[in-house]
Amino acid sequence: MTSAPHPTPLTADDDWWRSAVVYQVYVRSFADSNSDGVGDLEGIRQRLPYLRDLGVDALWLTPFYTSPQIDAGYDVADYRDVDPLFGNLGDFDAMITDAHALGLRIIVDLVPNHTSSAHPWFTAALAAGPGSPERERYLFAEGKGERGELPPNDWESIFGGPAWTRVPDGQWYLHLFDPAQPDLNWRHPEVRAEFEDVLRFWLDRGVDGFRIDVAHGMIKAEGLPDVGFNSMTTGQRQSELLGKGRLPYFDQDEVHDIYRAWRPILDSYPGGRMAVAEAWAETPQRLARYIGPDELHQAFSFDFLDATWSADSFRKVIDTALAESAIVGAPTTWVLSNHDRQRHVTRYGDGEVGLRRARAAALLMLSLPGCAYVYQGEELGLPEVLDLPDELRQDPAFLRTGESRDGCRVPIPWSGELAPYGFGPEGSELSWLPAPATWRALSVAAQAGVTGSTLELYRTALRIRHEHPALAGTDGITWLETEPGVLAFRRTAGGAELTCVVNLSGAEVTVAGHGRPVVASADLTERGDGHVLPVDAAAWFERR
């Protein structure tokens, strides 16, 4: 199968990614075009005008490649084709053509740490046996114990349980996630050559960038040493160290050689092709190493997502992220929710309190310099679905740990009085996960054009972000003196200034001296020369 250069790449701005707003499309839960209850590429294509009108710059698509779907497509069997569940390569080409015509860029998910156990390489490895060249592409090892009956080391899967599975001939293979996701051996030249070719395949089809899944994981420490503890020996799961400590299977120095080989490939294509790392590292300094003119363009700042609802927490995270990004000359990336984490409406308290805070957090994020990532449905104020029946959950981690990511993956509501709220064509009643009755009032149709709705808040904020000279570029912020529990900072450019004020104090505050309000997450009332900002609210003020 070959690919042809895309006829209409977007080439106007090579630095578009420095200040873009990227909308994450969880493909199976965005829009269903064929009434099978699963979102697909044609569904995305049909909804592109909605995303243009929302005001985002790019879409990040979760994996749509050929896959057994054990882990929702993050178990890839063919990196150069579309799974029939989502369409075909023609559907992809039509979608990206339409997206580019609307001024939207496309970022695709790349899954290089592991393949599916159904990948031809792995089936060949199982058939070839110990010591074969086919097994060298993966991480097979002999077990411990008198007959090799124990795993090669104490490593644990992120999804719970051992990270090793034994095959009938006695060897074990490594899988840091599900057994259906065997880890590749990234010290093997064939593996490196294969993924460089995969990059070119999708770049030739016109994609504007890649989100690198488990970007910190491809290289494992030489000799595969023990961690020294696991949940069986101490009750502490190794995954609790993720982003907090060193693990022999994550964030090894040699991983940077891979990205130094990828960057020239990205740079060889026009239009500012980019890559963003899903990477966890024990310090901001180590995370910053993934970013730079000779490696990747961005790395997600999950500290912002993890910040608690307090002025001190947010300010510390923002200051640290801006300082580290300045060192490497790259933009910060801000994110509040994604397909792996509980939706922030629920994390912030759920119900009215959670929604109030989520709306304020949106204005905080969208006024910061750098790139912002919006998870689908965030613009509707969707909460986590906490009461899905166990028998409907599909997250492979659920059976191992009892923890499930399905609650943030429920298909988003578009219109109508009954679930699945226009997720599929008119009359379709199928949806791979059920939406709750309370989402009737949160659908796109229910919020569009309604003053004060969360959808219109996002549309307004995104329009101002694009149009306001003070929010252009990636220059830093100036913190302002405030009363305790209130964050305020100013951005200045082009003879204009915009001030963002967020009230996390627990009591209403009066804001004055920053000019006129241009958008607020809650109703403001005038008081003297200023405005009263309610609890858990944020507002932007401008002065030109």
C-alpha angles and dihedrals in degrees: 000000000000134000131218126217111269111254099221114033116171106247106159098104124025090188096052091119093062094076104011127134106225121198115211112221113200091205100209092051104040109073133339116212101180106043096247092121095248126100118243145181094269088052089055090048091054092051098046093104089059090055092046090051091047087062105238123145103213144010125227109205121204114228116305096168127123105290144148084236095231088142100024094273098317085110101075122196096174121020094192102055142057120249110245087236087071102031131259141289090276089058090050092051092048091049095050092045091054092043092054091046088057092048094254121134125214126226117185129203116249118199107197103151095073143001131216116275083239092062111118090239093058096044087051090049092054091048095046098056136212119341094016124136088240092062091050089074089067134040106265119163142170117259129240127246131062094301100022089262094139126073116265091249143350098271118141132212117247084231091056133268128051119338090221133078124190121227124211095263090060103255123118129224128208123242117169087191129023121349085245088064108066115191118244124232102242092188087070113097093217091059092051093046092048095056094044086057091047089054091053092047093060095036088055088054089056106259113159098211151338135246105213112219115218089356091174095054112066098092121060124197115270112266093019094253124201119264088221098237141037139175091274094056103035107009090243117117116225089226088069085074092058105130092358106071145009121283123182091231099049137061097004114172093239092065089078090066087067094056093044086059093047098049096070089052092054092044092052091068123075126243104048102288108197146183131212123199127226091207135155121200133170095241135027087240092060091045090052089059090074090063129070147090091290099040134029127338099227144005123202115255101220091173088078090054090048096048115121121234096271136103092236093053095049094044093051092049093047094048092048094047094048093047094050093045091051090057093059096033094239132124123259119245120219124198133170102181141004142170093281100049137063111266111265095235086068096038089055094055106291124239120046093335093052093047092048091053094043091055091050091047089053091058090046092052096043093052095053120096117256134037125330126203119207119196115221113269092021087105088058095052093244116180126212114277101235101174104059110146110255092234090061097050114108104181107122089217090064097073092047102042108009088241117121136190093194094099092072092044100063110129112267120248119248106170148326139065099270135053133294082040101213095316089138135026118305110294095018113133100179124110125161089225124024122246118220123249091245090069091073089087093045099056122121091248092050093052105034111111093002111131111236096017118136091242092055090045089058093044092051095045092048092049092051091045090057097042106037114093092212090061095050119109129007103280116143132258135255115225116221130212111261141162117273116291095022126107120205129168136163133220119198132190140134094019091302134101133199124193124200117203122187121188111212094149103102094242133070116265135200115236120199141158099042101095129247124342115249101178135001135182091224135023115286124210125202120246117178108306093343146050132255111239111202126225114287093012137123134199140184120224125191136202122182 
